[in-house]
């Protein structure tokens, strides 16, 4: 959910029932215009469940509120099956428990997001699994259709107004992605989207050198949201975390309270371990 400019979307190719991001495809010149769609689906996508993770005595301490951890690793993001994510800390939230929620009248919160992260010297990777009883794919803007939005402050300062190192990256269930940012060029992604029996799965890598000119620190600003469309346009938006403040006083004019698309002080943190 955004207002203003700085928007660009990228295309995809369709492979064997999955949709793969094509980082070389030309971006659309504005927030309007057609994006591609893709169908198909499988039932075997999923982040590893508790049984495939390390035993309790090997688990890290209980998660700190608003903090997600990205472990060192280089997953293959070509299939969105998450076979290499065993033991990686995973986080889950439901639309109904969102820290910042916008929903249309009559909408019943139903979507759920499970996410995890890895990183290496060149990419930050995300495994994103969405449970959604009605997947609605569409065009522009992507956030009005079923999608996941990553909020990244690659400088880690969470200074308020969006700057060149701040990105709002939305990845649709249809494998289109877009970046709302004052930076040019935009973030570069690779990866795959795949329909599942109960929603959709996204496995992506974000090029670190496309997020900021300066080296990325070990802790960056981070947040994540679900956009759910149940056939009635942008039915609901749910944000994982809202930092209690202090917030920027004049970054979000026209909004009743700070929002992640206009004030990075709202963000939590992603620790690159």
BELRA-V917025 format. One record per backbone hydrogen bond with DSSP energy under -0.5 kcal/mol. CO is the residue of the C=O (numbers start at 1). NH is the residue of the N-H. If there is no record, write none. Layout:
BEGIN
CO_NH / CO_NH
END
This chain:
BEGIN
6_181 / 8_179 / 9_28 / 10_177 / 11_22 / 13_15 / 13_20 / 15_18 / 18_15 / 18_20 / 19_193 / 20_13 / 21_23 / 21_191 / 22_25 / 28_9 / 33_140 / 42_197 / 49_52 / 50_53 / 55_58 / 55_59 / 56_59 / 64_67 / 66_269 / 68_271 / 69_71 / 69_117 / 70_273 / 71_119 / 75_77 / 82_85 / 85_88 / 89_117 / 91_115 / 93_113 / 94_97 / 95_98 / 100_239 / 102_237 / 104_107 / 107_109 / 111_95 / 112_131 / 113_93 / 114_129 / 115_91 / 116_127 / 117_71 / 118_125 / 119_73 / 122_208 / 123_120 / 124_206 / 125_118 / 126_128 / 126_204 / 127_116 / 128_130 / 128_202 / 129_114 / 130_132 / 130_200 / 131_112 / 134_136 / 135_137 / 136_146 / 141_144 / 142_145 / 146_173 / 147_227 / 148_171 / 149_225 / 150_152 / 150_169 / 151_223 / 152_154 / 152_167 / 153_156 / 153_221 / 154_217 / 159_161 / 160_264 / 163_166 / 165_154 / 167_152 / 167_169 / 168_170 / 168_180 / 169_150 / 170_172 / 170_178 / 171_148 / 172_175 / 176_172 / 177_10 / 178_170 / 179_8 / 179_181 / 180_168 / 187_189 / 188_207 / 190_205 / 191_21 / 192_203 / 193_19 / 194_201 / 195_42 / 196_199 / 198_132 / 199_196 / 200_130 / 201_194 / 202_128 / 203_192 / 204_126 / 205_190 / 205_207 / 206_124 / 207_210 / 208_211 / 208_212 / 218_272 / 220_270 / 221_153 / 222_268 / 223_151 / 224_240 / 225_149 / 226_228 / 226_238 / 227_147 / 227_229 / 228_230 / 228_236 / 233_232 / 233_235 / 235_104 / 236_228 / 237_102 / 238_226 / 239_99 / 239_100 / 252_255 / 259_262 / 259_263 / 263_266 / 264_267 / 266_243 / 268_222 / 269_68 / 270_220 / 270_272 / 271_70 / 271_273
END
